[in-house]
């Protein structure tokens, strides 16, 4: 069993969250190792539509609680930091390719759906846009030249939000890898099996192959599998909110005429879901996603 204990920080997780944490700590001078399996089958970051917004995700349930409203406030602040952070990432990664792939978001109220959920969440989005004084306009989706809906299921009302955009998730992960390497960070390809302890301290992470990656601090950012790693620390695990895997259906397509919409097209959220959504990609393809179900065990559900 090999041991490598010279890292200041070991980050478990190579999705957008884990990779961003590893990059930020590395660029600030910490000696960082990031652990994660390459090409993970159920990785959320690579499969996501990567809509870069917060208002389009607003629901009546979110606004109904103090914690939900606090989350919205954090999302709004984070969105405002995005442009500067993306510029920094491009500079450190030495990759100037544009991450943003759309010019705004059109939230559409479908003619099929429930009043309580679809209309309620649409109205919640608009009221929140007004509260935050966010630029938007009411539009008729039928004026969009790209849309050609079935006559019985056309959207009759839309909100165009120019500040809600999308990013190329695959390119974002590529840049985060390059930026970590360029700041002398270490990328460890492997699956974390268990946290290694010495007394009451976590001193490293053991991989499936028996390798131990040691560090003075360990950060667990492994999505729904995070609690598995923390299971032996009952006091810590009790204070971590339950996390479950979410499964959706998505495809990346090329349109017959090569045209894609300029903006993200989406419906309001439903239960555990980000609505129907079409997201243009930088390579001219179109990401289409819908539905979301949850499972306590990653990989146990088939859509």
C-alpha positions as CSV (number, residue, x, y, z in Angstrom):
1,X,0.0,0.0,0.0
2,X,1.5,3.2,-1.2
3,X,1.3,6.4,0.8
4,X,1.6,10.0,-0.3
5,X,1.3,12.4,2.6
6,X,2.7,15.6,1.4
7,X,-0.5,17.3,0.2
8,X,-2.0,20.2,2.1
9,X,-5.5,19.3,0.9
10,X,-7.0,16.2,-0.7
11,X,-10.3,16.8,-2.5
12,X,-12.6,13.8,-3.1
13,X,-14.7,14.4,-6.2
14,X,-13.9,15.5,-9.8
15,X,-17.3,17.0,-10.8
16,X,-17.7,20.8,-11.1
17,X,-17.8,21.4,-7.4
18,X,-14.8,19.2,-6.4
19,X,-12.8,20.4,-9.4
20,X,-13.6,24.1,-8.7
21,X,-12.6,23.7,-5.0
22,X,-9.4,22.0,-5.9
23,X,-8.5,24.7,-8.5
24,X,-9.2,27.5,-6.2
25,X,-7.1,26.1,-3.3
26,X,-4.3,25.2,-5.6
27,X,-4.1,28.7,-7.2
28,X,-4.0,30.2,-3.7
29,X,-0.9,28.2,-2.9
30,X,-2.1,25.0,-1.3
31,X,-0.6,21.6,-2.4
32,X,-3.7,19.9,-3.7
33,X,-4.6,16.4,-4.8
34,X,-7.9,15.8,-6.4
35,X,-9.4,12.2,-6.5
36,X,-12.0,11.0,-9.0
37,X,-12.7,8.3,-11.5
38,X,-12.3,9.5,-15.1
39,X,-15.4,9.1,-17.4
40,X,-17.8,8.2,-14.5
41,X,-20.9,6.6,-15.9
42,X,-23.4,8.5,-13.7
43,X,-21.5,11.8,-13.4
44,X,-24.0,14.7,-13.1
45,X,-21.5,17.4,-14.3
46,X,-20.9,15.8,-17.7
47,X,-24.6,15.0,-18.2
48,X,-26.1,18.3,-17.2
49,X,-27.6,21.0,-19.3
50,X,-25.4,23.5,-17.4
51,X,-27.9,26.3,-17.3
52,X,-26.1,29.2,-15.6
53,X,-29.0,30.9,-13.8
54,X,-30.9,31.2,-10.6
55,X,-34.2,32.9,-11.5
56,X,-35.3,30.1,-13.9
57,X,-35.1,27.7,-11.0
58,X,-37.4,29.6,-8.6
59,X,-40.4,27.8,-7.3
60,X,-43.2,28.5,-4.9
61,X,-41.7,26.0,-2.5
62,X,-38.3,27.7,-2.7
63,X,-39.8,31.0,-1.7
64,X,-41.9,29.5,1.1
65,X,-39.0,28.9,3.5
66,X,-36.2,31.0,5.0
67,X,-33.6,28.4,3.8
68,X,-35.0,28.5,0.3
69,X,-34.8,32.3,0.1
70,X,-31.3,32.2,1.5
71,X,-30.3,29.7,-1.2
72,X,-31.7,32.0,-3.8
73,X,-29.7,34.9,-2.4
74,X,-26.5,32.8,-2.6
75,X,-27.3,31.7,-6.1
76,X,-27.8,35.3,-7.2
77,X,-24.5,36.4,-5.7
78,X,-22.7,33.5,-7.3
79,X,-24.1,34.3,-10.7
80,X,-22.7,37.8,-10.4
81,X,-19.2,36.4,-9.8
82,X,-19.3,34.1,-12.7
83,X,-17.9,36.3,-15.5
84,X,-14.8,37.3,-13.5
85,X,-14.2,33.8,-12.3
86,X,-14.5,32.4,-15.9
87,X,-12.0,35.0,-17.1
88,X,-9.6,34.0,-14.3
89,X,-10.1,30.3,-15.2
90,X,-9.4,30.9,-18.9
91,X,-6.2,32.7,-18.0
92,X,-4.8,30.0,-15.6
93,X,-5.9,27.2,-17.9
94,X,-4.4,29.0,-20.9
95,X,-7.6,28.2,-22.8
96,X,-9.6,31.2,-24.2
97,X,-12.4,29.2,-25.7
98,X,-15.8,30.7,-24.6
99,X,-17.7,28.8,-22.0
100,X,-21.0,30.6,-22.4
101,X,-23.2,29.0,-25.1
102,X,-26.4,31.0,-25.1
103,X,-27.6,34.6,-25.1
104,X,-30.3,34.3,-22.4
105,X,-33.2,32.1,-21.2
106,X,-36.8,31.9,-22.4
107,X,-39.0,30.4,-19.7
108,X,-42.2,29.2,-21.2
109,X,-45.6,28.4,-19.6
110,X,-46.9,25.4,-21.4
111,X,-50.6,25.0,-22.1
112,X,-50.3,21.5,-20.6
113,X,-49.6,21.3,-16.9
114,X,-51.1,22.0,-13.6
115,X,-52.1,25.4,-12.3
116,X,-50.6,24.9,-8.9
117,X,-47.2,23.8,-10.2
118,X,-46.6,25.1,-13.7
119,X,-48.5,28.4,-13.4
120,X,-47.6,28.9,-9.8
121,X,-43.8,28.5,-10.4
122,X,-44.0,30.7,-13.6
123,X,-45.6,33.4,-11.5
124,X,-43.0,32.9,-8.7
125,X,-40.2,33.4,-11.3
126,X,-41.7,36.7,-12.5
127,X,-42.3,38.0,-9.0
128,X,-38.7,37.2,-8.0
129,X,-37.4,38.9,-11.1
130,X,-39.2,42.1,-10.0
131,X,-38.0,41.7,-6.4
132,X,-34.4,41.6,-7.5
133,X,-34.9,44.2,-10.2
134,X,-33.6,41.8,-12.8
135,X,-34.0,42.7,-16.4
136,X,-36.6,40.6,-18.2
137,X,-39.5,40.9,-20.6
138,X,-42.8,39.1,-21.2
139,X,-42.8,37.6,-24.7
140,X,-45.0,35.5,-26.9
141,X,-43.1,32.2,-27.5
142,X,-45.0,31.9,-30.8
143,X,-42.9,34.8,-32.1
144,X,-39.7,32.7,-31.8
145,X,-38.7,31.7,-35.3
146,X,-37.0,28.6,-34.1
147,X,-40.0,27.1,-32.3
148,X,-42.7,25.1,-34.2
149,X,-44.8,23.4,-31.5
150,X,-47.8,21.2,-31.9
151,X,-50.8,23.4,-32.1
152,X,-52.5,21.7,-29.1
153,X,-49.5,22.1,-26.8
154,X,-48.0,25.4,-27.7
155,X,-46.8,27.8,-25.0
156,X,-48.8,31.0,-24.7
157,X,-46.6,33.0,-22.4
158,X,-42.9,33.4,-21.9
159,X,-40.3,35.3,-19.8
160,X,-37.1,36.3,-21.6
161,X,-34.3,36.7,-19.0
162,X,-31.1,38.0,-20.8
163,X,-28.9,37.4,-17.7
164,X,-29.7,33.7,-17.4
165,X,-27.3,31.8,-19.7
166,X,-25.7,28.4,-20.1
167,X,-22.2,27.0,-20.2
168,X,-20.4,24.1,-22.0
169,X,-20.0,21.7,-19.1
170,X,-17.5,19.4,-20.8
171,X,-15.3,22.4,-21.7
172,X,-15.6,23.7,-18.1
173,X,-14.3,20.4,-16.7
174,X,-11.5,20.4,-19.3
175,X,-10.5,23.9,-18.2
176,X,-10.6,23.0,-14.5
177,X,-8.3,20.0,-15.2
178,X,-5.8,22.2,-17.0
179,X,-6.0,25.0,-14.4
180,X,-5.3,22.5,-11.6
181,X,-2.3,21.1,-13.4
182,X,-1.0,24.5,-14.3
183,X,-1.0,25.5,-10.6
184,X,1.0,22.4,-9.7
185,X,-2.1,20.5,-8.4
186,X,-2.2,16.7,-8.7
187,X,-5.0,14.7,-10.4
188,X,-5.5,11.2,-9.0
189,X,-7.6,8.9,-11.3
190,X,-9.2,6.5,-8.9
191,X,-12.2,5.7,-6.7
192,X,-12.1,6.7,-3.1
193,X,-13.0,3.7,-0.9
194,X,-12.6,4.9,2.7
195,X,-11.2,7.9,4.7
196,X,-8.0,7.1,6.6
197,X,-7.8,8.2,10.2
198,X,-5.3,8.6,12.9
199,X,-6.9,9.1,16.2
200,X,-9.7,11.6,15.7
201,X,-8.1,13.1,12.6
202,X,-8.7,12.2,8.9
203,X,-5.2,11.9,7.4
204,X,-5.9,10.7,3.9
205,X,-8.1,8.7,1.5
206,X,-7.6,5.1,0.5
207,X,-8.5,4.1,-3.0
208,X,-10.0,0.9,-4.4
209,X,-6.5,-0.3,-5.5
210,X,-5.1,0.2,-2.0
211,X,-3.2,3.4,-2.6
212,X,-3.5,6.0,0.1
213,X,-3.4,9.6,-0.8
214,X,-2.5,11.5,2.3
215,X,-3.1,15.1,3.3
216,X,-3.5,17.4,6.3
217,X,-7.0,18.3,5.2
218,X,-9.6,16.2,3.3
219,X,-12.6,17.8,1.6
220,X,-15.4,15.4,0.5
221,X,-17.3,16.7,-2.6
222,X,-18.4,13.4,-4.0
223,X,-22.1,14.1,-4.5
224,X,-24.5,11.4,-3.4
225,X,-21.6,9.1,-2.4
226,X,-20.2,11.6,0.1
227,X,-22.2,10.1,3.0
228,X,-20.8,6.7,2.2
229,X,-17.4,8.0,2.9
230,X,-18.6,9.8,6.1
231,X,-20.6,6.9,7.4
232,X,-18.0,5.9,10.0
233,X,-18.1,9.4,11.4
234,X,-21.6,9.2,13.0
235,X,-21.4,12.7,14.6
236,X,-20.4,14.3,11.3
237,X,-22.9,12.3,9.2
238,X,-25.8,13.3,11.4
239,X,-25.1,16.9,10.7
240,X,-25.0,16.5,6.9
241,X,-28.3,16.8,5.1
242,X,-29.3,13.5,3.3
243,X,-28.1,13.4,-0.3
244,X,-29.7,11.3,-3.1
245,X,-29.0,10.7,-6.7
246,X,-31.1,12.4,-9.3
247,X,-31.7,10.8,-12.7
248,X,-33.0,12.5,-15.8
249,X,-33.3,11.9,-19.5
250,X,-31.2,13.9,-21.9
251,X,-29.9,13.7,-25.5
252,X,-27.6,15.8,-27.6
253,X,-28.8,16.1,-31.1
254,X,-28.0,17.8,-34.4
255,X,-30.9,19.5,-36.0
256,X,-31.7,18.7,-39.7
257,X,-31.0,22.3,-40.9
258,X,-28.1,22.9,-38.4
259,X,-30.1,25.7,-36.6
260,X,-30.3,25.9,-32.8
261,X,-32.0,28.5,-30.7
262,X,-29.9,31.5,-29.5
263,X,-31.2,31.2,-26.0
264,X,-32.0,28.4,-23.5
265,X,-35.6,27.3,-23.9
266,X,-37.2,25.9,-20.7
267,X,-40.3,25.4,-18.6
268,X,-40.6,26.1,-14.9
269,X,-39.4,23.5,-12.4
270,X,-41.6,20.7,-11.3
271,X,-41.0,18.3,-8.4
272,X,-37.3,17.4,-8.2
273,X,-36.9,18.5,-11.8
274,X,-35.6,21.4,-13.8
275,X,-38.5,21.3,-16.3
276,X,-38.2,20.6,-20.0
277,X,-35.1,22.4,-21.4
278,X,-33.2,22.9,-24.7
279,X,-29.7,24.2,-24.4
280,X,-27.6,25.2,-27.4
281,X,-24.0,24.0,-27.3
282,X,-20.9,25.7,-28.7
283,X,-20.4,23.0,-31.3
284,X,-23.8,23.7,-32.9
285,X,-25.5,20.7,-31.3
286,X,-28.5,21.0,-29.0
287,X,-28.9,19.5,-25.5
288,X,-32.5,18.4,-24.7
289,X,-33.4,17.3,-21.2
290,X,-36.5,16.4,-19.2
291,X,-37.7,14.7,-16.1
292,X,-35.9,13.8,-12.9
293,X,-36.4,11.0,-10.4
294,X,-34.4,10.3,-7.2
295,X,-32.8,7.2,-5.9
296,X,-30.9,6.6,-2.6
297,X,-28.3,4.5,-4.5
298,X,-26.2,6.0,-7.3
299,X,-26.7,3.9,-10.5
300,X,-29.6,1.9,-9.1
301,X,-32.2,3.5,-11.3
302,X,-32.7,3.2,-15.0
303,X,-34.6,5.8,-16.9
